Amino acid sequence: MAINPPVDATTTPAWVTLQKHYDELQAEGISLKKWFAEDTDRVKELSFDAGDLHFDLSKNLIKPETLQLFVHLAKEVKLDERIKAMYSGVHINNTEDRAVLHTALRRPVEDEGKYIVDGQDTVKDVRETLDKIYAFADDVRSGKWTGVTGRKIETVVNIGIGGSDLGPVMAYEALKPYADAGISARYISNIDPNDLAEKTKGLDPETTLFIIVSKTFTTLETLTNAREARTWLLEELVANGAISGDDEAQKAEAIKKHFVAVSTNLEKVEEFGIDPANAFGFWNWVGGRYSVDSAVGTSLAVVFGPARFEEFLHGFHEIDEYFANTPFEKNVVVLLGMLNVWYRNFFKAASHAVLPYDQYLHRFPAYLQQLTMESNGKSVRWDGTPVTTETGEIFWGEPGTNGQHAFYQLIHQGTQLIPADFIAFVNTPNPTKDGDQDVHELFLGNYFAQTKALAFGKTADEVRAEGTPEEIVPARVFTGNRPTTSIFGVALTPFALGELIALYEHITFVEGTVWGLDSYDQWGVELGKQLAKQITPAISKDDEALAAQDASTQSLIEFYRKNREF
């Protein structure tokens, strides 16, 4: 389905006005200290609430009137039309001619019959799949589903890559306090044999269940690891005396009891040895990096239970509804997306730090790397024309306070402007005290202090007043005016995690709309895959394939051949 060409944001009156505004701020001198002193309502005007998340944008390099300019630009690039097109199932994934309907994954059952796309009742299909997943999860959690020897499953091993791994492993780590059925999870993604070796180490094959996540059941890395896992399982079961190495029927039964699939290719699922009845599907309108709340999250439903998974979905839906129905002037999701454009295109910031002050979110920055950089790391717009400005940011980060002792130096005193999102929660599932000191409050003290230090800095005179020798003063000056957004939640619950993920999904969408990008394809990953298939034969034996490579590749392969020891 053809869609309208993107509006070139740089040709709009709003872009021209925003550029003028930027130039005026630079001319007058950006000073957060001054802006806070002059505008006693600044924090109130730049604070927002969405769901149970609180947002403080006041330490960003903006004035309240900047937000109005953001809104004008959002309207001139027709963001409202693009939102409606996405939610209604228009094929906005232009290069693959697909709808983009990850929001349908978390719609309530009451929405059945309301979102018919390409002849499909999307919500009805989603809820039917969820019911199947929930029944399976209940069976595993209760012990009704057992391994081949009748023992309860204790470990779920998810095998996938990209969106089939990054989302589930991030959510599993984030929600560990909610694991309540005596079942843990491990995640295998890398084709490097070391990953599978380490993740299966110490496992009891009789109590291990593998979930193979591949929509087509042809993904090279996933299927290679799946076959290796199958070999591991059978060899370990034979070694334990659980099954006979000569009994093919026992082997087949073991595979059926210890492997399930998340896939739509039932023929290949069955060829592998998995019962097609134990395959959970999803749809081509779900991109991999937007799929954690689909069947891709089956491991989460097993570990945390259907009720918790439903809470997770409710959190997504809360932000979906907020984003779609809140006027741009008050819509913090839209404003955060425009804020990222502001830094990328006007301040020329190349990267964006995400700094969760919650150890359970330690994989959240890695998850966002795929979400944002695979979505908007593009130089061609959705109509095939070149982009007209910088696109995408390098997303990165680590949890506090670890990051403070690693890379905060660059953010505080380096020569690059690095906008940063600081994420924290009021409550912790593990409250402790060090003497009379509440340790979580000590931790949050760092969360508050870092954004204050980045915003307001420390002048040379303030450093001198501390008695610092003059020759050291320059090294201890902090310029301030380093922008941050504070995101504060009540607690890291399944609901809150769903909110956070949906928040960044839609921020990414807003940026992509301004830049005219199809944020939902990922052709950039394909070339390397194709070349790997051509090069692999040359590594060990195929001299003809080796001769077809460039000089650098040949040299590297020759080094490999010379030094391979086993």
C-alpha positions as CSV (number, residue, x, y, z in Angstrom):
1,M,0.0,0.0,0.0
2,A,1.5,3.3,-1.0
3,I,1.7,6.0,1.6
4,N,2.3,9.7,1.4
5,P,5.9,10.9,1.1
6,P,7.4,12.3,4.2
7,V,7.4,16.0,4.9
8,D,11.0,17.4,4.8
9,A,11.1,18.8,8.3
10,T,14.0,21.2,7.4
11,T,11.8,23.0,4.9
12,T,9.0,23.7,7.4
13,P,8.4,27.2,9.0
14,A,8.6,25.4,12.4
15,W,12.1,24.2,11.7
16,V,13.2,27.7,10.6
17,T,11.7,29.1,13.8
18,L,13.3,26.5,15.9
19,Q,16.7,27.2,14.3
20,K,16.2,30.9,15.1
21,H,15.3,30.1,18.7
22,Y,18.4,27.9,19.0
23,D,20.6,30.7,17.7
24,E,19.0,33.2,20.1
25,L,19.7,30.9,23.1
26,Q,23.3,30.5,22.0
27,A,23.7,34.2,21.6
28,E,22.3,35.1,25.0
29,G,24.2,32.2,26.6
30,I,22.6,29.0,27.8
31,S,22.6,29.0,31.6
32,L,20.4,26.6,33.6
33,K,21.4,28.4,36.8
34,K,20.1,31.7,35.4
35,W,16.9,30.1,33.9
36,F,16.0,28.5,37.2
37,A,16.7,31.7,39.1
38,E,14.6,33.8,36.7
39,D,11.6,31.5,36.4
40,T,10.2,30.1,39.6
41,D,7.6,28.1,37.7
42,R,10.2,26.4,35.5
43,V,10.0,23.0,37.2
44,K,6.2,23.1,37.3
45,E,6.0,24.1,33.6
46,L,8.4,21.4,32.5
47,S,7.1,18.5,34.6
48,F,4.7,15.9,33.4
49,D,3.0,12.7,34.5
50,A,2.1,9.7,32.3
51,G,0.6,6.6,33.9
52,D,2.4,6.3,37.2
53,L,5.7,7.7,35.8
54,H,6.8,11.3,36.6
55,F,9.0,13.3,34.2
56,D,11.1,16.3,35.0
57,L,12.4,18.0,31.9
58,S,13.5,21.2,33.7
59,K,17.2,20.4,33.5
60,N,17.2,20.3,29.7
61,L,18.5,23.1,27.5
62,I,15.1,24.4,26.7
63,K,12.7,27.1,27.9
64,P,9.0,26.5,28.3
65,E,8.4,28.3,25.0
66,T,10.7,25.8,23.3
67,L,8.0,23.1,23.9
68,Q,5.6,25.2,21.8
69,L,8.0,25.2,18.9
70,F,8.4,21.4,19.3
71,V,4.6,21.1,19.0
72,H,4.5,23.3,15.9
73,L,7.1,21.1,14.2
74,A,5.3,17.9,15.2
75,K,2.1,19.2,13.6
76,E,3.9,20.4,10.5
77,V,5.5,17.0,9.9
78,K,2.0,15.5,10.3
79,L,2.8,13.4,13.3
80,D,-0.9,13.2,14.2
81,E,-1.7,11.6,10.8
82,R,1.3,9.2,11.2
83,I,0.0,8.1,14.7
84,K,-3.4,7.4,13.3
85,A,-2.0,5.5,10.4
86,M,0.1,3.3,12.7
87,Y,-2.7,2.6,15.2
88,S,-5.2,1.8,12.4
89,G,-3.1,-0.7,10.5
90,V,-2.0,1.3,7.5
91,H,1.2,-0.3,6.0
92,I,3.6,2.4,7.3
93,N,6.4,-0.2,7.1
94,N,6.7,0.8,3.5
95,T,9.7,-1.3,2.2
96,E,8.1,-4.5,3.5
97,D,4.5,-3.4,2.8
98,R,3.4,-4.2,6.3
99,A,1.2,-2.8,9.0
100,V,2.9,-1.8,12.3
101,L,0.7,-3.0,15.1
102,H,2.7,-3.8,18.1
103,T,0.1,-1.7,20.0
104,A,-2.4,-4.5,19.2
105,L,-0.4,-6.9,21.3
106,R,-1.5,-5.2,24.5
107,R,-5.1,-4.2,23.7
108,P,-7.7,-5.6,26.1
109,V,-10.1,-8.3,25.2
110,E,-12.9,-5.7,25.0
111,D,-11.2,-4.4,21.8
112,E,-11.9,-7.6,19.9
113,G,-13.7,-6.8,16.6
114,K,-12.6,-3.2,16.6
115,Y,-9.2,-3.5,14.8
116,I,-9.7,-5.5,11.6
117,V,-6.5,-5.2,9.6
118,D,-6.0,-6.9,6.2
119,G,-9.0,-9.0,7.1
120,Q,-7.6,-10.1,10.4
121,D,-9.2,-9.4,13.8
122,T,-5.9,-8.5,15.3
123,V,-7.0,-8.3,19.0
124,K,-8.9,-11.6,18.8
125,D,-5.9,-13.4,17.3
126,V,-3.6,-11.9,19.9
127,R,-5.9,-12.9,22.8
128,E,-6.3,-16.4,21.5
129,T,-2.5,-16.8,21.3
130,L,-2.1,-15.3,24.8
131,D,-4.7,-17.8,26.1
132,K,-2.7,-20.7,24.7
133,I,0.6,-19.3,26.2
134,Y,-1.1,-18.8,29.6
135,A,-2.4,-22.3,29.6
136,F,1.0,-23.6,28.8
137,A,2.6,-21.4,31.4
138,D,0.2,-22.6,34.1
139,D,1.0,-26.2,33.2
140,V,4.7,-25.7,33.5
141,R,4.4,-23.6,36.7
142,S,2.1,-26.1,38.4
143,G,4.2,-29.2,37.5
144,K,1.4,-30.6,35.2
145,W,3.9,-30.3,32.3
146,T,7.0,-32.3,33.2
147,G,10.2,-33.4,31.6
148,V,10.5,-36.9,30.0
149,T,11.2,-38.5,33.4
150,G,8.2,-36.8,35.1
151,R,10.1,-34.2,37.0
152,K,9.0,-30.6,37.3
153,I,10.6,-28.0,35.1
154,E,13.0,-25.8,37.0
155,T,14.9,-23.9,34.3
156,V,13.6,-22.4,31.1
157,V,16.3,-21.7,28.4
158,N,15.2,-19.2,25.7
159,I,17.1,-19.5,22.4
160,G,16.7,-16.5,20.1
161,I,18.6,-13.5,18.8
162,G,18.0,-9.8,18.4
163,G,14.4,-9.0,19.4
164,S,13.9,-12.6,20.3
165,D,16.5,-12.3,23.0
166,L,17.1,-8.7,24.0
167,G,13.5,-8.0,25.2
168,P,12.9,-11.2,27.1
169,V,16.3,-11.2,28.9
170,M,16.0,-7.5,29.8
171,A,12.5,-8.1,31.2
172,Y,13.5,-11.2,33.0
173,E,16.3,-9.4,34.8
174,A,14.1,-6.4,35.5
175,L,11.3,-8.4,37.1
176,K,13.3,-11.1,39.0
177,P,11.6,-10.3,42.3
178,Y,8.4,-11.5,40.8
179,A,9.6,-15.0,40.0
180,D,7.4,-17.1,42.3
181,A,7.2,-20.6,40.9
182,G,10.7,-21.9,41.5
183,I,11.6,-21.5,37.9
184,S,14.5,-19.5,36.6
185,A,15.4,-18.6,33.0
186,R,18.6,-18.4,31.0
187,Y,19.0,-16.9,27.5
188,I,21.2,-18.1,24.6
189,S,21.6,-15.8,21.6
190,N,25.2,-15.6,20.4
191,I,26.3,-18.2,17.8
192,D,29.6,-18.2,19.6
193,P,29.8,-21.8,21.1
194,N,30.9,-20.2,24.4
195,D,27.4,-18.8,25.0
196,L,25.6,-22.1,24.8
197,A,28.4,-23.9,26.8
198,E,28.1,-21.4,29.7
199,K,24.3,-21.2,29.7
200,T,23.9,-25.0,29.9
201,K,26.6,-25.4,32.5
202,G,25.2,-26.9,35.7
203,L,21.8,-27.5,34.3
204,D,19.9,-30.7,35.0
205,P,18.5,-31.9,31.6
206,E,15.6,-33.6,33.3
207,T,14.3,-30.3,34.6
208,T,15.2,-28.0,31.7
209,L,12.8,-26.7,29.0
210,F,14.1,-25.0,25.9
211,I,12.0,-22.3,24.0
212,I,13.2,-21.8,20.5
213,V,12.2,-18.3,19.3
214,S,12.3,-17.8,15.5
215,K,9.3,-16.6,13.5
216,T,10.5,-18.4,10.3
217,F,12.4,-21.2,12.2
218,T,15.3,-20.5,9.8
219,T,17.3,-17.9,11.7
220,L,20.9,-19.1,11.3
221,E,22.1,-18.3,14.8
222,T,19.0,-19.5,16.6
223,L,18.6,-22.8,14.7
224,T,22.3,-23.6,15.1
225,N,22.0,-23.1,18.8
226,A,18.8,-25.0,18.9
227,R,20.4,-28.1,17.2
228,E,23.3,-27.9,19.6
229,A,20.9,-27.6,22.6
230,R,19.1,-30.7,21.3
231,T,22.3,-32.6,21.1
232,W,23.3,-31.5,24.6
233,L,19.9,-32.6,26.0
234,L,19.9,-36.0,24.5
235,E,23.6,-36.7,25.4
236,E,23.0,-35.6,29.0
237,L,19.8,-37.6,29.3
238,V,21.6,-40.7,28.0
239,A,24.5,-40.1,30.3
240,N,22.1,-39.8,33.3
241,G,20.4,-43.1,32.3
242,A,17.2,-41.2,31.8
243,I,16.7,-42.5,28.3
244,S,18.4,-45.1,26.1
245,G,20.8,-44.0,23.5
246,D,19.5,-46.7,21.2
247,D,15.8,-45.9,21.6
248,E,14.8,-43.4,18.9
249,A,11.2,-43.3,20.3
250,Q,12.5,-42.2,23.7
251,K,14.7,-39.5,22.1
252,A,11.7,-38.2,20.1
253,E,9.6,-38.1,23.3
254,A,12.4,-36.3,25.1
255,I,12.5,-33.6,22.5
256,K,8.8,-33.1,22.6
257,K,8.9,-32.8,26.4
258,H,11.9,-30.4,26.6
259,F,11.4,-28.2,23.5
260,V,8.7,-25.8,22.5
261,A,8.7,-23.1,19.8
262,V,7.7,-19.5,19.2
263,S,7.3,-19.7,15.4
264,T,4.8,-19.6,12.6
265,N,6.6,-22.2,10.4
266,L,4.9,-25.3,11.8
267,E,6.4,-27.6,9.2
268,K,10.0,-26.8,10.2
269,V,9.0,-26.9,13.9
270,E,7.8,-30.5,13.4
271,E,10.9,-31.4,11.4
272,F,13.0,-30.3,14.4
273,G,11.0,-32.7,16.6
274,I,8.8,-30.2,18.4
275,D,5.1,-31.0,18.5
276,P,3.4,-28.2,16.4
277,A,0.7,-28.0,19.1
278,N,3.5,-26.5,21.3
279,A,4.3,-23.7,18.9
280,F,3.1,-20.2,19.7
281,G,2.8,-17.8,16.8
282,F,3.0,-14.1,16.0
283,W,2.4,-11.9,13.0
284,N,4.4,-10.1,10.3
285,W,3.1,-6.8,11.7
286,V,5.2,-7.3,14.8
287,G,8.8,-6.3,14.3
288,G,11.4,-8.2,16.3
289,R,12.4,-5.3,18.5
290,Y,8.8,-4.6,19.3
291,S,7.9,-8.2,20.2
292,V,8.7,-8.8,23.9
293,D,5.0,-8.5,24.7
294,S,4.0,-11.1,22.1
295,A,4.7,-14.9,22.2
296,V,8.4,-13.9,22.2
297,G,7.8,-13.3,25.9
298,T,6.6,-16.8,26.6
299,S,9.6,-17.4,28.9
300,L,8.4,-14.4,31.0
301,A,4.8,-15.8,31.2
302,V,6.3,-19.1,32.5
303,V,8.6,-17.6,35.1
304,F,6.3,-14.8,36.3
305,G,2.9,-16.2,35.6
306,P,0.0,-15.1,33.3
307,A,-1.3,-12.5,35.8
308,R,2.0,-10.7,35.9
309,F,2.3,-10.8,32.2
310,E,-1.1,-9.2,31.9
311,E,0.1,-6.4,34.2
312,F,3.0,-6.0,31.9
313,L,0.7,-5.6,28.9
314,H,-1.5,-3.1,30.8
315,G,1.6,-0.9,31.3
316,F,2.2,-0.9,27.6
317,H,-1.4,-0.1,26.9
318,E,-1.4,2.8,29.4
319,I,1.3,4.6,27.5
320,D,-0.2,3.6,24.1
321,E,-3.5,5.3,25.1
322,Y,-1.7,8.3,26.6
323,F,0.4,8.8,23.5
324,A,-2.5,8.5,21.1
325,N,-5.0,10.7,23.0
326,T,-3.0,13.4,24.8
327,P,-2.7,16.8,23.1
328,F,0.9,17.4,21.9
329,E,1.3,20.4,24.2
330,K,0.9,18.1,27.2
331,N,2.1,14.9,25.7
332,V,5.5,14.1,27.3
333,V,6.1,11.2,24.9
334,V,5.9,13.5,21.9
335,L,7.9,16.2,23.7
336,L,10.7,13.7,24.6
337,G,10.9,12.6,21.0
338,M,11.1,16.2,19.8
339,L,13.7,16.9,22.5
340,N,15.9,14.2,21.1
341,V,15.5,15.8,17.7
342,W,16.5,19.1,19.3
343,Y,19.7,17.7,20.6
344,R,20.6,15.6,17.5
345,N,19.9,18.2,14.8
346,F,20.5,21.5,16.5
347,F,23.1,20.8,19.2
348,K,24.6,18.0,17.0
349,A,24.7,15.5,19.9
350,A,25.7,12.1,18.5
351,S,24.9,10.0,21.5
352,H,22.3,9.6,24.2
353,A,22.9,8.0,27.6
354,V,20.3,6.0,29.5
355,L,21.2,5.7,33.1
356,P,18.8,3.5,35.2
357,Y,19.3,3.9,39.0
358,D,18.0,0.4,39.5
359,Q,20.2,-2.7,39.1
360,Y,17.3,-4.7,37.9
361,L,17.3,-2.5,34.8
362,H,21.0,-3.3,33.9
363,R,20.0,-4.7,30.5
364,F,17.6,-1.8,29.6
365,P,20.2,0.3,27.8
366,A,21.2,-2.7,25.7
367,Y,17.6,-3.3,24.9
368,L,17.2,0.3,23.8
369,Q,20.2,0.1,21.6
370,Q,18.3,-2.3,19.2
371,L,15.0,-0.5,19.6
372,T,16.4,3.0,18.7
373,M,19.4,2.3,16.5
374,E,17.9,-0.4,14.4
375,S,14.8,1.7,13.9
376,N,16.3,5.1,13.2
377,G,19.9,4.3,12.1
378,K,19.1,5.1,8.5
379,S,20.1,7.5,5.7
380,V,17.1,7.0,3.4
381,R,13.6,8.2,4.0
382,W,10.5,6.0,3.6
383,D,10.0,7.1,0.0
384,G,13.6,6.2,-0.9
385,T,15.0,9.7,-1.0
386,P,18.1,10.7,1.1
387,V,17.6,12.2,4.5
388,T,18.0,15.9,4.9
389,T,19.6,16.0,8.3
390,E,21.3,13.9,10.9
391,T,19.3,10.8,12.1
392,G,19.6,8.4,15.0
393,E,21.7,8.6,18.1
394,I,24.1,6.2,19.7
395,F,22.2,4.9,22.7
396,W,24.3,3.6,25.6
397,G,24.5,3.4,29.3
398,E,24.9,1.4,32.5
399,P,23.1,1.4,35.9
400,G,24.1,3.9,38.5
401,T,26.2,4.0,40.6
402,N,28.5,1.8,38.5
403,G,28.5,4.3,35.6
404,Q,29.5,7.1,37.9
405,H,32.8,5.3,38.4
406,A,33.3,4.5,34.8
407,F,32.1,7.1,32.1
408,Y,30.5,10.0,34.0
409,Q,33.7,11.9,33.6
410,L,33.0,12.3,29.9
411,I,29.5,13.5,30.5
412,H,30.5,16.0,33.2
413,Q,33.7,17.5,31.8
414,G,34.2,16.1,28.3
415,T,33.9,18.1,25.1
416,Q,30.8,16.3,23.8
417,L,27.3,17.2,24.7
418,I,25.6,14.0,25.9
419,P,21.9,14.2,26.8
420,A,21.0,11.7,29.5
421,D,17.9,10.0,30.8
422,F,18.1,9.2,34.5
423,I,15.5,6.5,35.6
424,A,14.8,5.6,39.2
425,F,12.0,4.3,41.4
426,V,10.8,5.5,44.8
427,N,10.5,2.0,46.3
428,T,12.8,-1.0,46.2
429,P,11.9,-4.7,46.7
430,N,15.0,-5.1,48.8
431,P,15.1,-2.4,51.5
432,T,18.2,-2.5,53.7
433,K,20.0,-0.3,56.2
434,D,23.6,0.4,56.9
435,G,23.4,1.3,60.5
436,D,20.9,4.1,60.6
437,Q,21.3,4.8,56.9
438,D,18.6,3.7,54.5
439,V,20.7,2.3,51.6
440,H,18.0,2.9,49.0
441,E,17.9,6.6,50.0
442,L,21.7,6.7,49.8
443,F,21.4,5.3,46.3
444,L,18.7,7.8,45.3
445,G,20.9,10.6,46.7
446,N,23.2,9.8,43.9
447,Y,20.3,9.9,41.4
448,F,19.4,13.4,42.5
449,A,22.9,14.6,42.9
450,Q,24.2,13.7,39.4
451,T,21.5,15.6,37.6
452,K,22.0,18.6,39.8
453,A,25.8,18.5,39.2
454,L,25.3,18.1,35.5
455,A,22.9,21.0,35.3
456,F,24.5,23.5,37.6
457,G,28.2,22.6,37.7
458,K,30.7,24.3,39.9
459,T,32.5,27.6,39.0
460,A,36.1,28.4,39.4
461,D,35.3,30.8,42.3
462,E,33.4,28.0,44.1
463,V,36.4,25.7,43.7
464,R,38.8,28.4,45.0
465,A,36.5,29.0,48.0
466,E,37.2,25.4,49.0
467,G,40.9,26.2,49.3
468,T,42.0,24.5,46.1
469,P,45.4,25.4,44.9
470,E,45.2,27.8,41.9
471,E,47.0,25.4,39.5
472,I,44.4,22.7,40.1
473,V,41.3,25.0,39.9
474,P,40.7,24.5,36.1
475,A,40.6,20.7,36.5
476,R,37.9,20.9,39.2
477,V,35.6,23.3,37.4
478,F,32.3,21.8,36.1
479,T,30.7,23.9,33.4
480,G,27.2,22.6,34.0
481,N,24.5,23.0,31.4
482,R,24.7,19.3,30.7
483,P,21.1,18.2,29.9
484,T,19.3,15.5,31.7
485,T,15.7,14.2,31.9
486,S,14.6,12.6,35.2
487,I,12.1,9.7,34.9
488,F,10.8,8.7,38.4
489,G,8.5,5.8,39.0
490,V,6.8,4.5,42.1
491,A,8.2,0.9,41.8
492,L,9.7,-1.3,39.1
493,T,6.6,-3.5,38.7
494,P,5.5,-5.4,35.5
495,F,3.2,-2.5,34.8
496,A,5.9,0.1,35.1
497,L,8.3,-1.9,32.9
498,G,5.6,-2.1,30.2
499,E,5.2,1.7,30.5
500,L,8.9,2.3,30.1
501,I,9.2,0.1,27.0
502,A,6.2,1.7,25.3
503,L,7.6,5.1,26.2
504,Y,10.8,4.5,24.3
505,E,9.0,2.7,21.4
506,H,6.9,5.9,20.8
507,I,9.8,8.3,21.4
508,T,11.6,6.4,18.6
509,F,8.5,6.7,16.4
510,V,8.3,10.4,16.9
511,E,11.9,10.9,15.9
512,G,11.5,8.7,12.9
513,T,8.5,10.7,11.8
514,V,10.4,14.0,12.0
515,W,13.2,12.5,10.0
516,G,10.9,10.8,7.5
517,L,12.2,7.3,8.3
518,D,10.5,3.9,8.0
519,S,11.5,3.0,11.6
520,Y,10.2,-0.6,11.2
521,D,12.4,-2.2,8.7
522,Q,16.1,-3.3,9.2
523,W,17.8,-3.9,5.9
524,G,21.1,-2.8,7.4
525,V,21.5,-6.2,9.1
526,E,21.1,-8.2,5.9
527,L,24.3,-7.6,4.0
528,G,26.6,-9.0,6.7
529,K,24.4,-12.1,6.9
530,Q,24.6,-12.7,3.2
531,L,28.4,-12.3,3.1
532,A,28.8,-14.6,6.1
533,K,27.2,-17.4,4.2
534,Q,29.7,-16.8,1.3
535,I,32.7,-16.5,3.5
536,T,32.2,-19.3,5.9
537,P,33.2,-22.1,3.4
538,A,36.4,-20.3,2.8
539,I,37.5,-20.5,6.5
540,S,38.4,-24.1,6.7
541,K,38.6,-25.8,3.3
542,D,37.2,-24.0,0.2
543,D,40.2,-22.4,-1.5
544,E,38.1,-21.2,-4.4
545,A,35.8,-19.4,-2.0
546,L,38.9,-18.0,-0.3
547,A,40.3,-16.7,-3.6
548,A,37.0,-14.8,-4.2
549,Q,37.5,-12.7,-1.1
550,D,39.2,-9.3,-0.8
551,A,42.8,-9.1,0.3
552,S,42.1,-8.2,3.9
553,T,39.6,-11.0,4.4
554,Q,42.0,-13.5,2.8
555,S,44.8,-12.4,5.1
556,L,42.6,-12.8,8.2
557,I,41.4,-16.2,7.1
558,E,44.9,-17.4,6.4
559,F,45.9,-16.3,9.9
560,Y,43.0,-18.4,11.2
561,R,44.0,-21.4,9.2
562,K,47.6,-21.2,10.4
563,N,46.7,-20.9,14.1
564,R,43.6,-23.1,14.5
565,E,44.6,-25.8,17.1
566,F,41.5,-28.1,17.1
